[in-house]
Structures are given as C-alpha cells and as structure tokens.
C-alpha cells in the first residue's frame, strides 16, 4: 500500500493493518497526521463491527442447524425401532 494514502477498497485484511503507513505531519512538527490515523482507525472499527455481526449470525445459524440435525436423527432412530 502506498505511503500516506487512505485505505479504500473491499474488506479490511490483516495485511492492510500490518502494512499501513501514515504520513508525517508538516514541517516543524513531529509524529503522524492525527486526522489520517483517526480515519484509518474508524475504518478498522467499522470492519471489525461487521465481522463480529457476521460471526454472531453464523454462530446462530450453526446452532440452529445442529438442533435440526439432532431432531432429524432422533426422528429417524424412532422410526427404525421395532
């Protein structure tokens, strides 16, 4: 990722966080550009929020599918008993 540009694209990947470089502030000052850092952190927070939401939905769907499978297995075993 080029130095000093904002992340703009699809989902945020670990390499985007790992490789991110921020522009330094103007002449006579030290450190990184605070506005650029805040914008990037905001993007990280948004992507993490989306990932947590997706994970919660998938966990809920997984639990629902396990319950359905157990119910079907129980019904099948009941039918096979003499």
TANOR-V880751 format. One record per residue. N is the residue number from 0. OMEGA is omega as a letter, one per 30 degrees, with the letter a starting at -180 (999 if undefined). Layout:
BEGIN
n: (N;N)
omega: (OMEGA;OMEGA)
END
This chain:
BEGIN
n: (0;1;2;3;4;5;6;7;8;9;10;11;12;13;14;15;16;17;18;19;20;21;22;23;24;25;26;27;28;29;30;31;32;33;34;35;36;37;38;39;40;41;42;43;44;45;46;47;48;49;50;51;52;53;54;55;56;57;58;59;60;61;62;63;64;65;66;67;68;69;70;71;72;73;74;75;76;77;78;79;80;81)
omega: (a;a;l;l;l;l;l;a;a;a;l;a;l;a;l;l;a;a;a;l;a;l;l;a;a;a;l;l;a;l;a;l;a;a;l;l;l;l;a;l;l;l;l;a;l;l;l;l;l;l;l;l;l;l;l;l;a;l;l;l;l;l;l;l;l;l;l;l;l;l;l;l;l;l;l;a;l;a;a;l;l;999)
END
